[in-house]
Amino acid sequence: MRIAQVAPLYESVPPQAYGGTERVIAALCDGLTEAGHDVTLFAAGSSTTQAQLEPVVSAPLRTRMSRAEMIEVAPHLHLRMLADVYARADEFDVIHAHTDLWTLPFVDSTDTPTVITMHGRLDLDIVRHVLPRYPDVALVSISDHQRRALAGRAVNWAATVYNGLDLDRYLREPAGDAGYLAFVGRLSDEKRPDIAVEVARRNHRQLRVAAKVDPFDVEYYETEIEPLFADAGVDFLGEMVEQDKPKFYAGAAATLFPSDWPEPFGLVMIESMAAGTPVIALRRGSVPEILVDGVSGFICDDVEEMVDAVQRLDEIDRDECRQHALQFTKATMCSNYIDVYEAMVRDRRCEPSTVAQAS
């Protein structure tokens, strides 16, 4: 099957450090290529992939743009990329876009089927306003919970496909509880690093943080989190490169996941589980779909329960954590997406040409 994968341009595929969506796209492109499919990846030019790379910009936008340029210029670059992709639509059997709402106006310009994976939050007014204008466009959710924000609206869910990664290096890393608690991801208000600090402080545990400060979150970090980290003695490591993550996770007593928003997925959880480290998370968004309470970690309803969960870590079997992570592999994700692609191609062959009807 000839498959176009269209990535956001903010990070390389895979990213040098932080970048969940781009890591998933990297795993998907490599997995599909290994399965014998002809995959073309449209992405930033510094990307590394087993697929055929079509570089759209020379470097990831986050490394070269100011905050104002990210707001004013980046959308145009994504729209230009999509225009170029759809001008070549006849070269592909399926176009798989990871570029959110920007993709929608292009879909009806061709008979080549498009599937859009919705990687972000959907409980936004713009999403609720725009998506129902395209009721026939095939959408993939990355958790069942993610769909709730659009309940009752005319959208076409083709499937839920959980994110997957190549977890081999995590699974091979020897577990060794060094006593610290880990926080990994992005330092933003909805991720609640302040809760992680509170949980660690009340348990008299060292908190080690491997996280990105996005240009949009610099003020929040400098005014609220940086002073908090200094007062609490937090070991802030900055963004962590991929090869250092397995050892970091495996050495932690637990990974804290206090996200206080409808998290669509959360790669941090599957990375931690694969390294044999339990996750202590707030019951938000997709968390109950990814964690098994009491098996791969603890699902908590408030901060008090998170504090108490740290004292129950000896109830968790680290080998069971690793076992549970195996349902979120690259191979499983790719297989599920192939099912989606084949169904779309099959359905499109049974339909009259929409382009021919419009001409």
C-alpha positions as CSV (number, residue, x, y, z in Angstrom):
1,M,0.0,0.0,0.0
2,R,1.2,3.5,-0.8
3,I,0.8,5.7,2.3
4,A,1.5,9.4,2.8
5,Q,2.3,10.4,6.4
6,V,1.9,14.1,7.0
7,A,3.6,15.3,10.2
8,P,3.6,18.6,12.1
9,L,6.7,20.7,11.4
10,Y,7.4,21.9,14.9
11,E,9.8,19.0,15.7
12,S,11.8,16.5,13.7
13,V,10.5,12.9,13.3
14,P,11.5,11.5,15.7
15,P,12.2,14.6,17.9
16,Q,15.6,15.1,19.4
17,A,14.1,15.2,22.8
18,Y,10.5,16.1,23.7
19,G,7.7,15.5,21.1
20,G,5.1,12.9,21.7
21,T,3.2,13.1,18.4
22,E,6.4,13.0,16.3
23,R,7.7,10.0,18.2
24,V,4.5,8.1,17.4
25,I,4.7,9.1,13.7
26,A,8.3,7.9,13.6
27,A,7.3,4.5,15.0
28,L,4.4,4.3,12.6
29,C,6.5,5.1,9.5
30,D,9.2,2.7,10.4
31,G,6.7,-0.1,11.4
32,L,4.7,0.3,8.2
33,T,7.9,0.3,6.1
34,E,9.2,-2.8,7.9
35,A,5.8,-4.5,7.1
36,G,6.4,-3.9,3.3
37,H,4.4,-0.8,2.7
38,D,5.6,2.2,0.5
39,V,5.5,5.1,3.0
40,T,6.3,8.7,2.2
41,L,6.8,11.0,5.2
42,F,6.3,14.8,4.8
43,A,8.1,16.4,7.7
44,A,10.9,18.7,8.8
45,G,14.1,18.0,6.8
46,S,16.2,16.9,9.8
47,S,13.9,13.9,10.3
48,T,15.3,10.3,10.3
49,T,13.0,7.6,8.9
50,Q,12.9,4.3,7.1
51,A,10.2,5.8,4.9
52,Q,10.9,8.1,2.0
53,L,11.4,11.5,3.4
54,E,10.0,14.6,1.7
55,P,11.5,17.5,3.6
56,V,9.2,20.4,3.9
57,V,11.4,22.8,5.9
58,S,15.1,22.5,6.5
59,A,14.8,22.3,10.3
60,P,12.1,21.9,13.0
61,L,10.2,25.2,13.5
62,R,10.7,25.2,17.2
63,T,14.5,25.5,16.8
64,R,14.3,28.5,14.5
65,M,11.2,30.5,15.2
66,S,10.2,33.0,17.8
67,R,6.9,32.7,19.7
68,A,5.4,35.3,17.4
69,E,6.5,33.5,14.3
70,M,5.1,30.2,15.6
71,I,1.7,31.9,15.8
72,E,1.9,33.9,12.6
73,V,4.1,32.0,10.2
74,A,3.9,28.3,11.2
75,P,0.2,27.9,10.2
76,H,1.0,29.1,6.7
77,L,3.9,26.6,6.3
78,H,1.6,23.8,7.3
79,L,-1.1,24.8,4.9
80,R,1.5,25.1,2.1
81,M,2.7,21.6,2.9
82,L,-0.9,20.2,2.8
83,A,-1.5,21.9,-0.6
84,D,1.6,20.2,-2.0
85,V,0.6,16.8,-0.5
86,Y,-2.9,16.9,-2.0
87,A,-1.6,18.0,-5.4
88,R,0.2,14.7,-5.4
89,A,-2.7,12.7,-3.9
90,D,-2.9,10.3,-6.9
91,E,0.5,8.9,-5.9
92,F,-1.0,7.4,-2.7
93,D,-3.6,4.9,-1.7
94,V,-4.1,6.7,1.6
95,I,-3.2,10.0,3.1
96,H,-2.7,9.9,6.9
97,A,-2.5,13.4,8.3
98,H,-1.4,14.3,11.8
99,T,-1.9,18.0,11.2
100,D,-5.3,18.4,12.9
101,L,-7.9,20.9,11.7
102,W,-5.7,22.3,9.0
103,T,-6.2,19.2,7.0
104,L,-9.9,19.3,6.7
105,P,-10.5,21.7,3.7
106,F,-8.2,19.6,1.5
107,V,-9.8,16.2,2.0
108,D,-12.6,16.6,-0.7
109,S,-10.1,17.7,-3.4
110,T,-9.3,14.1,-4.2
111,D,-10.7,10.6,-4.3
112,T,-7.7,9.4,-2.3
113,P,-9.0,8.6,1.2
114,T,-7.7,10.6,4.1
115,V,-7.6,9.6,7.7
116,I,-6.7,12.2,10.4
117,T,-5.4,11.2,13.8
118,M,-6.5,13.7,16.4
119,H,-3.5,13.9,18.7
120,G,-4.6,16.9,20.8
121,R,-7.4,17.9,23.1
122,L,-10.8,18.2,21.6
123,D,-12.6,20.1,24.4
124,L,-12.0,23.4,22.6
125,D,-14.6,25.7,21.1
126,I,-12.7,25.9,17.8
127,V,-12.7,22.0,17.5
128,R,-16.4,21.7,18.4
129,H,-17.2,24.4,15.9
130,V,-15.1,23.2,12.9
131,L,-15.1,19.4,13.0
132,P,-18.9,19.0,12.5
133,R,-18.6,21.0,9.2
134,Y,-16.7,17.9,7.9
135,P,-19.0,15.0,9.0
136,D,-17.6,12.5,6.5
137,V,-13.9,12.9,7.2
138,A,-12.5,9.8,8.8
139,L,-11.0,10.5,12.2
140,V,-9.0,8.4,14.5
141,S,-9.0,9.0,18.3
142,I,-6.0,7.9,20.4
143,S,-8.3,7.0,23.4
144,D,-12.0,6.4,23.8
145,H,-12.1,9.2,26.4
146,Q,-10.8,11.7,23.9
147,R,-14.1,11.4,21.9
148,R,-16.3,12.5,24.8
149,A,-15.7,16.1,24.1
150,L,-17.5,15.7,20.8
151,A,-20.3,13.6,22.0
152,G,-23.5,14.3,20.1
153,R,-21.7,16.1,17.3
154,A,-21.7,14.9,13.7
155,V,-18.1,13.5,13.3
156,N,-16.9,10.3,11.7
157,W,-14.9,8.1,14.1
158,A,-13.1,5.4,12.0
159,A,-11.4,3.8,15.0
160,T,-9.6,4.3,18.3
161,V,-5.9,3.4,17.8
162,Y,-3.8,3.6,20.9
163,N,-0.3,5.1,20.5
164,G,2.6,2.7,20.3
165,L,6.3,2.9,20.5
166,D,9.4,0.7,20.0
167,L,9.7,-0.3,23.6
168,D,12.6,-2.7,23.3
169,R,15.2,-0.6,25.0
170,Y,12.9,0.2,27.9
171,L,12.0,-3.5,28.3
172,R,15.7,-4.5,28.4
173,E,16.7,-1.8,31.0
174,P,17.4,-3.4,34.4
175,A,15.0,-2.0,37.0
176,G,16.7,-0.4,40.0
177,D,14.7,1.6,42.5
178,A,17.0,4.5,43.5
179,G,14.3,6.0,45.6
180,Y,13.5,9.1,43.6
181,L,10.2,10.1,42.0
182,A,10.2,11.0,38.3
183,F,8.3,13.7,36.3
184,V,8.7,13.6,32.5
185,G,7.2,15.7,29.8
186,R,6.4,19.4,29.5
187,L,6.3,22.1,32.2
188,S,2.9,23.6,31.6
189,D,0.0,24.5,33.8
190,E,-2.2,21.5,32.7
191,K,0.6,19.0,33.4
192,R,0.7,20.2,37.0
193,P,4.4,19.9,37.9
194,D,3.5,21.7,41.1
195,I,1.5,18.7,42.2
196,A,4.5,16.5,41.6
197,V,6.6,18.7,43.9
198,E,3.9,18.4,46.6
199,V,3.7,14.7,46.4
200,A,7.5,14.3,46.6
201,R,7.9,16.8,49.4
202,R,5.2,15.2,51.6
203,N,6.9,11.8,51.1
204,H,10.4,13.1,51.7
205,R,11.5,11.9,48.3
206,Q,13.8,13.4,45.8
207,L,11.9,14.6,42.7
208,R,13.8,14.5,39.4
209,V,12.3,16.3,36.5
210,A,13.2,15.6,32.8
211,A,11.0,18.1,31.0
212,K,10.7,20.7,28.2
213,V,9.8,24.4,28.6
214,D,7.9,25.3,25.5
215,P,8.1,28.9,24.2
216,F,4.4,29.3,25.1
217,D,5.1,28.2,28.7
218,V,8.2,30.3,29.5
219,E,6.4,32.8,31.6
220,Y,4.6,30.1,33.6
221,Y,7.9,28.4,34.2
222,E,9.9,31.5,35.2
223,T,7.2,32.9,37.5
224,E,5.8,29.8,39.2
225,I,7.8,26.6,38.6
226,E,11.4,27.7,38.6
227,P,11.1,29.3,42.1
228,L,9.1,26.3,43.3
229,F,11.8,23.9,42.1
230,A,14.5,25.9,43.8
231,D,12.7,26.0,47.1
232,A,12.0,22.2,47.0
233,G,15.4,21.2,45.9
234,V,14.1,19.6,42.7
235,D,16.7,18.1,40.4
236,F,15.7,19.7,37.0
237,L,17.5,17.9,34.2
238,G,15.8,19.8,31.3
239,E,14.8,17.9,28.1
240,M,16.1,14.4,28.1
241,V,17.3,12.8,24.9
242,E,15.8,9.5,23.9
243,Q,18.7,7.2,24.7
244,D,18.8,8.4,28.3
245,K,15.1,7.8,29.1
246,P,15.1,4.1,29.8
247,K,17.7,4.3,32.6
248,F,16.0,7.4,34.1
249,Y,12.6,5.7,34.3
250,A,14.0,2.3,35.5
251,G,15.9,4.0,38.3
252,A,12.8,5.7,39.7
253,A,10.6,4.4,42.5
254,A,7.6,5.7,40.5
255,T,6.7,8.1,37.8
256,L,4.3,10.9,38.7
257,F,1.7,11.8,36.2
258,P,-0.5,14.5,37.8
259,S,-1.9,15.9,34.5
260,D,-5.0,17.8,35.4
261,W,-6.7,18.0,32.0
262,P,-8.4,15.5,29.6
263,E,-5.1,13.9,28.5
264,P,-5.8,12.2,25.2
265,F,-3.1,9.5,25.8
266,G,0.2,10.1,27.6
267,L,3.3,8.3,26.3
268,V,5.1,8.9,29.6
269,M,2.9,6.2,31.1
270,I,3.8,3.5,28.6
271,E,7.5,4.4,28.7
272,S,7.5,4.1,32.5
273,M,5.6,0.8,32.6
274,A,8.0,-0.7,29.9
275,A,10.9,0.2,32.2
276,G,9.2,-1.6,35.0
277,T,8.4,1.6,36.9
278,P,4.8,2.1,38.2
279,V,2.9,5.2,37.4
280,I,1.0,7.3,40.0
281,A,-1.6,9.4,38.0
282,L,-4.7,11.5,38.5
283,R,-7.8,10.0,37.1
284,R,-8.1,12.3,34.1
285,G,-8.6,11.7,30.4
286,S,-7.2,8.4,29.1
287,V,-5.4,7.4,32.3
288,P,-7.9,4.6,33.2
289,E,-7.5,3.2,29.7
290,I,-3.7,2.9,29.9
291,L,-3.1,2.1,33.6
292,V,-4.4,-0.8,35.6
293,D,-4.9,0.4,39.1
294,G,-2.9,-1.7,41.6
295,V,-1.1,-3.5,38.8
296,S,0.9,-1.0,36.7
297,G,0.5,1.8,39.1
298,F,-2.2,3.7,41.0
299,I,-5.0,5.8,39.6
300,C,-5.9,8.6,42.1
301,D,-8.8,11.0,42.5
302,D,-6.8,13.8,44.2
303,V,-3.5,14.8,45.6
304,E,-4.0,13.1,48.9
305,E,-4.4,9.8,47.2
306,M,-1.2,10.4,45.1
307,V,0.7,11.1,48.4
308,D,-0.7,7.9,49.9
309,A,0.1,5.8,46.7
310,V,3.8,6.5,47.1
311,Q,3.7,4.6,50.4
312,R,2.1,1.6,48.6
313,L,4.7,1.1,45.9
314,D,5.8,-2.2,47.4
315,E,2.4,-3.6,46.2
316,I,3.4,-3.3,42.6
317,D,5.3,-6.0,40.7
318,R,7.7,-4.4,38.2
319,D,7.5,-7.4,35.9
320,E,3.8,-6.9,35.7
321,C,4.3,-3.3,34.8
322,R,6.5,-4.3,31.8
323,Q,4.0,-7.0,30.8
324,H,1.1,-4.5,30.7
325,A,3.1,-2.1,28.5
326,L,3.3,-4.7,25.7
327,Q,-0.2,-3.8,24.5
328,F,1.2,-0.4,23.4
329,T,3.9,-1.5,21.0
330,K,4.8,-0.2,17.6
331,A,3.7,-3.5,16.0
332,T,0.3,-3.4,17.5
333,M,-0.3,0.3,16.6
334,C,0.8,-0.3,13.0
335,S,-1.4,-3.4,12.6
336,N,-4.4,-1.4,13.8
337,Y,-3.7,1.5,11.4
338,I,-3.4,-1.0,8.5
339,D,-6.9,-2.2,9.3
340,V,-8.1,1.4,9.1
341,Y,-6.4,2.0,5.8
342,E,-7.6,-1.2,4.2
343,A,-11.2,-0.4,5.3
344,M,-11.0,3.1,3.9
345,V,-9.6,1.9,0.5
346,R,-12.2,-0.8,0.3
347,D,-15.0,1.6,1.1
348,R,-13.8,4.2,-1.4
349,R,-13.6,1.6,-4.2
350,C,-17.3,0.9,-3.6
351,E,-18.3,4.6,-3.9
352,P,-18.8,6.7,-7.1
353,S,-16.1,9.3,-7.7
354,T,-16.9,12.4,-5.8
355,V,-14.4,14.4,-7.9
356,A,-16.1,13.2,-11.1
357,Q,-19.5,14.1,-9.8
358,A,-18.3,17.6,-9.0
359,S,-16.8,18.2,-12.4
